[in-house]
Amino acid sequence: MGRMTDKVALVTGGASGLGAETCILFAEEGASVVVADVNDGRGADVVKAIEDKGGRATYQHTDVTRGADIEAAVAHAEATFGKLDVVVANAGIGGAASRRRLEDLTEEQFDEVIQVNLSGVWRTFKYAAPALRRAGGGAMTSTASVAGLSILGGTTLGGYTASKHGAVGLTKFVAAELAPDNIRVNCVCPGRMLTNIDESYHWTDEELAAARTRRGGIESAGGMRTMAHPREVAYLHLFFCCDESSFVTGQAIEADGGLNLFMNKTGLVTETPADS
Ligand SMILES: NC(=O)c1ccc[n+]([C@@H]2O[C@H](COP(=O)([O-])OP(=O)(O)OC[C@H]3O[C@@H](n4cnc5c(N)ncnc54)[C@H](O)[C@@H]3O)[C@@H](O)[C@H]2O)c1
């Protein structure tokens, strides 16, 4: 406990899944947290969960496809807590781009997933960096995916894969650019997690219910666990954002239970986070 004492953190996509677990974990470790998301109801729930345990948090409606929203969230962090020194660019969607073959995907569907998963990370880093400089340095992370490091062959994940490979490359580039400013930047690459991401696929209610039945819980296949609770991945954001990783920057690390070791090799991976 106490690994985030005196730190002020902003987490995009903080209302649900991995982002929510990261907000709650950071608060448990002593951070003051800005929960930034487009889902105002779930965002309020996360703030309440933190405050009920004696932590400090505030919610700010923030659409990462809008630079002005991110600037406002950064200003809100500084106005509320006096500074900003930790940023987690986590907001992401599967989107229709995850579900269609190349020729069937429209330009709008491809652009939707790129705007959130890639350009959203870029906007978050861009508009947060000046605040971290004002704080004398800090740490930023992005959430990519195992699909940002490997190719899930045989699936229809083209747009998602492109967005996540982009997020990995962008994070490493920004790490190099900001290292002289005492700002570390790293990337978390999750495997499958039990979250609400399937709500972003533009499925019908029936398709969503069927997918959730198929997905089940924290399952295993062939002895290997293939689904994580998001808290298990939030600990990697914590490591990258606290002082224990003070000499670590420009890294992209998987938290996937071994999924990446099997991709494209054994055929074990027949479904992806976005397919499951
Ligand atoms: N769930 C998985 O299996 C899995 C696997 C690998 C990577 N990821 C990545 O993890 C991250 C978190 O996803 P999750 O699984 O927790 O899903 P989730 O749907 O539970 O949470 C994502 C949050 O992002 C928010 N969001 C969506 N669009 C936004 C926007 N334009 N601006 C601000 N917020 C927005 C949503 O409202 C939601 O609260 C994403 O980047 C996702 O791609 C998830």
Ligand as a Chemical Component Dictionary entry (heavy atoms), coordinates in Angstrom:
data_LIG
# 
_chem_comp.id                   LIG 
_chem_comp.type                 NON-POLYMER 
_chem_comp.pdbx_formal_charge   0 
_chem_comp.three_letter_code    LIG 
# 
loop_
_chem_comp_atom.comp_id 
_chem_comp_atom.atom_id 
_chem_comp_atom.alt_atom_id 
_chem_comp_atom.type_symbol 
_chem_comp_atom.charge 
_chem_comp_atom.model_Cartn_x 
_chem_comp_atom.model_Cartn_y 
_chem_comp_atom.model_Cartn_z 
_chem_comp_atom.pdbx_ordinal 
LIG N1  N1  N 0  -11.374 -6.878 -22.541 1  
LIG C1  C1  C 0  -10.397 -7.456 -23.221 2  
LIG O1  O1  O 0  -10.387 -8.681 -23.410 3  
LIG C2  C2  C 0  -9.260  -6.609 -23.748 4  
LIG C3  C3  C 0  -8.153  -7.261 -24.309 5  
LIG C4  C4  C 0  -7.069  -6.508 -24.754 6  
LIG C5  C5  C 0  -7.096  -5.127 -24.671 7  
LIG N2  N2  N 1  -8.203  -4.513 -24.138 8  
LIG C6  C6  C 0  -8.162  -3.042 -24.063 9  
LIG O2  O2  O 0  -8.340  -2.647 -22.703 10 
LIG C7  C7  C 0  -8.846  -1.297 -22.689 11 
LIG C8  C8  C 0  -10.000 -1.221 -21.709 12 
LIG O3  O3  O 0  -11.098 -1.976 -22.233 13 
LIG P1  P1  P 0  -12.030 -2.881 -21.309 14 
LIG O4  O4  O 0  -11.830 -4.282 -21.749 15 
LIG O5  O5  O -1 -11.856 -2.514 -19.911 16 
LIG O6  O6  O 0  -13.471 -2.456 -21.871 17 
LIG P2  P2  P 0  -14.694 -1.679 -21.198 18 
LIG O7  O7  O 0  -15.683 -1.496 -22.283 19 
LIG O8  O8  O 0  -15.129 -2.391 -19.965 20 
LIG O9  O9  O 0  -14.058 -0.269 -20.785 21 
LIG C9  C9  C 0  -13.696 0.673  -21.770 22 
LIG C10 C10 C 0  -14.131 2.062  -21.316 23 
LIG O10 O10 O 0  -13.728 3.001  -22.344 24 
LIG C11 C11 C 0  -14.771 3.936  -22.478 25 
LIG N3  N3  N 0  -14.720 4.593  -23.789 26 
LIG C12 C12 C 0  -15.088 4.102  -24.998 27 
LIG N4  N4  N 0  -14.953 5.051  -25.943 28 
LIG C13 C13 C 0  -14.504 6.160  -25.303 29 
LIG C14 C14 C 0  -14.175 7.460  -25.731 30 
LIG N5  N5  N 0  -14.321 7.841  -27.021 31 
LIG N6  N6  N 0  -13.725 8.347  -24.816 32 
LIG C15 C15 C 0  -13.609 8.000  -23.514 33 
LIG N7  N7  N 0  -13.911 6.790  -23.051 34 
LIG C16 C16 C 0  -14.350 5.875  -23.941 35 
LIG C17 C17 C 0  -16.046 3.138  -22.291 36 
LIG O11 O11 O 0  -17.149 3.976  -21.966 37 
LIG C18 C18 C 0  -15.643 2.197  -21.169 38 
LIG O12 O12 O 0  -15.975 2.750  -19.908 39 
LIG C19 C19 C 0  -9.213  -0.961 -24.128 40 
LIG O13 O13 O 0  -8.188  -0.153 -24.693 41 
LIG C20 C20 C 0  -9.262  -2.319 -24.806 42 
LIG O14 O14 O 0  -9.025  -2.253 -26.188 43 
LIG C21 C21 C 0  -9.272  -5.209 -23.681 44 
# 
loop_
_chem_comp_bond.comp_id 
_chem_comp_bond.atom_id_1 
_chem_comp_bond.atom_id_2 
_chem_comp_bond.value_order 
_chem_comp_bond.pdbx_ordinal 
LIG N1  C1  SING 1  
LIG C1  O1  DOUB 2  
LIG C1  C2  SING 3  
LIG C2  C3  SING 4  
LIG C2  C21 DOUB 5  
LIG C3  C4  DOUB 6  
LIG C4  C5  SING 7  
LIG C5  N2  DOUB 8  
LIG N2  C6  SING 9  
LIG N2  C21 SING 10 
LIG C6  O2  SING 11 
LIG C6  C20 SING 12 
LIG O2  C7  SING 13 
LIG C7  C8  SING 14 
LIG C7  C19 SING 15 
LIG C8  O3  SING 16 
LIG O3  P1  SING 17 
LIG P1  O4  DOUB 18 
LIG P1  O5  SING 19 
LIG P1  O6  SING 20 
LIG O6  P2  SING 21 
LIG P2  O7  DOUB 22 
LIG P2  O8  SING 23 
LIG P2  O9  SING 24 
LIG O9  C9  SING 25 
LIG C9  C10 SING 26 
LIG C10 O10 SING 27 
LIG C10 C18 SING 28 
LIG O10 C11 SING 29 
LIG C11 N3  SING 30 
LIG C11 C17 SING 31 
LIG N3  C12 SING 32 
LIG N3  C16 SING 33 
LIG C12 N4  DOUB 34 
LIG N4  C13 SING 35 
LIG C13 C14 SING 36 
LIG C13 C16 DOUB 37 
LIG C14 N5  SING 38 
LIG C14 N6  DOUB 39 
LIG N6  C15 SING 40 
LIG C15 N7  DOUB 41 
LIG N7  C16 SING 42 
LIG C17 O11 SING 43 
LIG C17 C18 SING 44 
LIG C18 O12 SING 45 
LIG C19 O13 SING 46 
LIG C19 C20 SING 47 
LIG C20 O14 SING 48 
# 
